[in-house]
Amino acid sequence: MRILLVSQWCYPEPDLKVLPLAEQMSELGHQVEILTGFPNYPGGVVYDGYKIKFYQKEVIGNITVHRVPLYPSHSKNKFERIANYLSFLMCSAIWGLFVTKKADVIYAYHPPITTVYSAIFLKIFKRAKLVIDIQDMWPDTLKTTGMISNDKIINIIGKGCLLAYKFVDKIVVLSHGFKKVLAGRGVPEEKIEVIHNWSLDINDQVDTKEVLRQKVGFTKFTILFAGNMGPAQSLETIIDAAKELQDENIEFAFVGSGLSKEQLEKSAQGLNNVKFYGRVSKEEVGKYLDASDALLVHLKRDELFEVTIPSKIQAYLKCGKPILVGVLGDAKNMIEGNGAGISFLPEDAQSLKSAVKKMISLNSSELESMGEKGKRFYNENLSLEVGSKKFDSVFSSFQ
């Protein structure tokens, strides 16, 4: 089959889905192209080695990538963000007609919804089937993150999303919760397919856990949070729990950065069981994950987060470490339902404190078994190979 992948973001930007999926589809014998913009996410600044041009064609591996102009921005300014989305919509729709080959199937990565509208335009003119991959539930995410608070605008965007879905042949979502939400909004269930996200490879570590612990400076039973530290993560809960766990032989380690990091560091001043290691390279993250004793994921209490599965959960499961999960709904069910960790109530320091005490009461073989169950579940259900075969099945269903 001839498959065209349309996404506003693609490698070398953080890219969990588009290029990895293209490579897998190519290995399965399909002819694959990517239509995308010039890399500028997440900083809103065009990457070194690139500059905005009328058009640029490049080949990554054996995948042809077509880059079209867009207004580079990831600003909090709503008008700049809108300009970013609309510029890619227009350029990808128009340029895509001429620079890409005829396609049997078009895949569109959502967010933003504007990319879906571009793909609909291309679907009509190329007479192709259209599959969209919903990674964020719009307009819910826009409201929850505070990007848009005006209810009238939220309603307009919501109607725009539902209108777009009518022109789509198949909708792929990352959780059963997402499927339930869409079905509740009138999208036919038979149109929706659940394909969980995968995790990209993290460098395998040749050193033993003890050697890695010495390298990164872990000395106690270490519970690691890795990733973005923003309002959605609500990490003050971890600091509050740490204040009541100072007599235990544990430490909370934070690796990453974000809008809330500075305030978290202030809140943790004077605590002997909280350490911040800053942002590290993708190559270095594996050291911290492998050196830790347990991994932690937390999101603020919100109905939207009950139907989503944070991407770090797949990475955590793949590492084979026990997980403390402070997210309700699908994420909790995935971890506890497969014996891969212990849950606690989000934004509840006492609940986290109890979960930590329960985890450190387990012996080493019990902790190891918990991690192995999670890794086995990942390999059998969430890996890139498993997920790409499911996408191949969706694409091939149109033949």
N, C-alpha and C positions, 0 to 999 in steps of 0.2 A: 504493500500500500504506500501511497504518497501522503506523508503527514507533515503539516505545517504547524509549528508551535509558536504562538503569539504571546509575548510577555513583555511588560514594560521593563522588567529587570531580568538580567541574565549574567552569567559569569563574564568578567571577574568580580561582579558584585556578589554579595552573599546569595547563594543560589542552591537551595535544597532540592529543587524540583526540575527546572527546565532543561539545563544541559545534561544532568544525569539521566533524565528520562529520554532525552533525544539520543544519547549514546546507547542506552539499553534498547530502544526501538530499532536503531541502526543494526545492532548486533543480532536482532531477531529477523533481520532481512528487509526492513522497511526503508524507503527513501525519505530522509528527514531533513527539514530546513527549520531555522529559527528566525523569527522576525522580532526585533527588539530595538531598544534605544541605545544611546551612548551611556556608558557606565558612570553613574554619579551618586548612587545610593550606598550608604545612608547619609553621607555628609552634604549632598547637594552640590558637590564640586566634581567636575569631570576628572576621571582618573588620569594619572600620568600615562603618557603614551597614546592618549586619545584627545581629540578635539572635535567639537560639533562641526559636522560637515553636512553637505546636501545628501550624501549617501556614502556608506562604507560597507564593503563586503569583506569578510574574513572567514578563514577556515580554522576551526578548533578541532583537532583530531581529524575526523572525517566528516564533521558536521559543518555545513555552510550556514553562516550567521549573517543576516542582513541587518545593518544598523541604520536607523532613520533618525532625523533630528528631533529634538524635544527641548523644552525649557528645563534646564537642570535645577532642581530645587527639592529639598526635603525640609523646608522652613515651617515653623509654626504659623507663619502668616498664611491665612486661608487663601488669599488671592494668588499667592505664589504657588501654593500647592495645587490649586485649581488649574493654573496655567501649565503646570507640569503635567497633569493628567490630560487636559484637553489637547495640548500640543502633540502628545504621543498618539492620542486617539486619531487626530486628523492626519498626521504624517504616516502612521502605520496603515491606516485605511487606504490612503491614496497611493503611497509608495508601494504598499504591499500588492496592489493590483498588477504592478509592472515588474517588480524585481523578483517576486517569488513565482515558482512554477505552479502548474495546476495541482490541486490537492484533492485527495479523496476524503480526508478528515482534517479538520482544523481543531487544535487544542488551544484553549485560552486560559491563562492564569489570572485568577481574580482574588485579591484586589489589584487595581481598582476596577470598578464596574465599567469604567470608560473603555478598558481593554476589551471587555466583552462586546461592547457596541462596535468597536473596530472589527472584531472577529465576525460579528453578524454581517457587517457590510461585505467582508471578504467571502463569507459563506455564500451569500446570495450571488455574487458575481462569478465565483469559482464553482458554484453548484456542488458544494461539499457538505458533509455532515459536520456538526459543531459539538464539541465536548468542552465544557468549562470545568475548571478545578477551583472550587471555593475554599480558600484558606482563611478568610475572615468573613464573618457574617455581617454584611452591610444591610441596613444602616446601623445595626446594633453596636458594632465596634466603634463607629464614629461618635456615638453618644456616650458610650461607656468610658472611652479614653478622653473625652472632653474636647475632641476636635471640633464637633458641632453640637451646640446645645439648643438651637432653635427648633422647636417641635415641628413647625411648618416645613422647614427645610428637610428635617429628618423624614417626614412623611412623604415629601416629594421624591427623595432619594429611594425610599422604600418602594414606592410605586414604580419608579424607574427600573429598579432591580427586578421586580416581578414581571414587568413588561419585557425586559430582556430575556428572562428565563423562558418565555413563551416561544422564542425563536431558536432555542437551544434544543439539540437532539438528546443530549445526555448531560446530567450534572453529577460530577464527582465531588463528594464531601469527605472531610477527614474524620468524622465521628458519626455514630448513630444519633447522637443528640442533634447535630446539624440537620440530619435527614428528618427528624421529627419536627424541628422548627419549620423547615421548608414545607413539609407536608401540611402542617397546621396553617400555613399561609396560602394553601391552595395549589401547590406544585404537585403534580401526580407522583405518587410514590414509585411507580414503575420507571419513572424518568431519572430517579436518583440512585446512585451507586456509592457505597461506602468503601473508600480505599484509604487506609491509614497512612500517614506520612512515614517516611523512613529516616534514618540518620546517615549522614555521610561518614566515611571512614575517618577515624581519628588515629593519628600515628600510633602504631603498636610500640609499647615500651619494652626495651630489652632488659632494663634494670629490674631488680626485684622490688617488691613493695617497700621493704625496709630501706633500700638504697634511695628510692624515690622520696620517701618521707624525710630522709636526711637532706636531700637536695632542696626540697621545697620548704622545709622547716616545720613539719608537723611533728608534734611530740605527744599529743593526747589522742583519745578517741575523737577523730575529726569528722565533723559533719559539714559537707561542702555544699555551698550554693554557687553555681556558675552561670553567668549570663547577665542579662540586662537588669539594672536596679532602678526601676521606675515606679511611678504611682500604682500601676496595675499589679506589681509584685507585692506591694504593701509589706515591706520587709522589716518595718518597725516591730512587727509581731515577733520576729526572731530575736531582735535585741531585747525585747521585754522578757522573753523566755530565758534568754541567756543570763539576765540579771538574777533570776531565781535558781540558776543551775551552777553558780560559781563554785559550789562545794564539790561538784562532780568532776571526775577526771575526763572532761570533754572540752572541745573547743569548736566554735562555729567559724568556718573559713569562707570568706567571700572573694570570688574571683570574677572580675568584670568591672563594668562601669555603668553610668546612667544618671538620670536627673536626680535621683534620690541619694546617690552615694555620699555626697558631702554631708548631708543631714544625718545619714546613718552613722558616719564616722564620728560626728559630734555626739550622737546619742550613746555611742559605745565607749566613749572616753572613760577610762578608769576600770573597765571590765577586763578581767584576766583571761577570759575565754572567748574573745572575739578578735579575729584578725582579718585585715583587708589586704589582699595581694594585688589589687589593681587589675588593669586589663592586660591580658597576655595574648600572644599569638595563637592561632589555631593549632600550630605545631606543639605549643607548650601546654595547651589545655589538657591533653592526655596525661601528662605527668601528674597534674593535680587530681584528676579523676581517679587514676590508678593508685595514688598515694593515700586517698581518703578511705575512711571506714564506712561511711554512709553518705548518701546524696539527698539533697533537699530541694523540693519544688513547692512554691507557694504563690497563690494569686488572691487578690482581695475577693471578698464575698460579693458575687454578682451573678445573676441568672445566666448571663452570656457565658461566663467561665465554667458553668456547670455542664455545658454542652460542647466545650472545646477540649482539645488535648494539647497542652503546651509542647512545642517541638523538643524541648530539652528532655521530656520523658523518654522519647525513643533513644536519645543519646545515653541517658542514664541506664536504661534497660540493657542496652548493648554493652555497657561497661561491666555488667555482672556484679553490681554493688546493691546492697539493700537501700530502699528508698523511703524517705519520709515525705508524704504527699499531703499538702494542705490545699487541696482543690476538691470540690464536691463533684458529683456526677460522673461523667465518662472517664475522667482521669483517675479518680479514686477507684472506680470499678476495675479499670485496667490493671492497676497496681495491686490492690488487695485481692481482687478476684483471681489473680494468678500467683498469689503468695509471694509477691516480689517486694513487699514493704508494709509499712504501717501508716495509716492515715490519721490526720488530726483536723479539727475544725479550722477553717481559714479565719484569720484575724482573731485568734483565740490563743493567747500565750499560755494559758493554763493547760489547754488541750495539747499544745505542742510540748510543753514540759512533761506531761504524762506519757506522750508518745516516745519522747527521747529516753525517759527512764525505762520504759518497756523495752526499747531497742537495746540499750546498754546492759540490760539484765540477761540478754541472750548470750549463749556461749558462741565461740568462734565457728563451730560446725553449723550451728543454727543460722548464723549470719551468712555464712558461705552458701548454705542451701537456699536462702532467700535470694541471694544474688544470682545463683545459677538458674533458679526458676525464672527470674526475669529475663536473663539472657536467652534461655531456651525459648521463651515465649516470643521474644524479639526475632530470633532467627527463623522461627517457624511461621510467624504471622506478619512481621513488620519490616522485614529487610527490603533493600532495594530490589533484589531479585524477585521476591514475592510480589511486591507492589507493582513492578513493571510488567509482570505477567498478567496481573489483573487489568492494567491499562491496555495491554495488548488484546485482551479478551474483549474489552469495551470497544476498542477501535475496530477489531475484526468482526464484531457483531453487525457492522453496517455493510459487509460484503455480500 
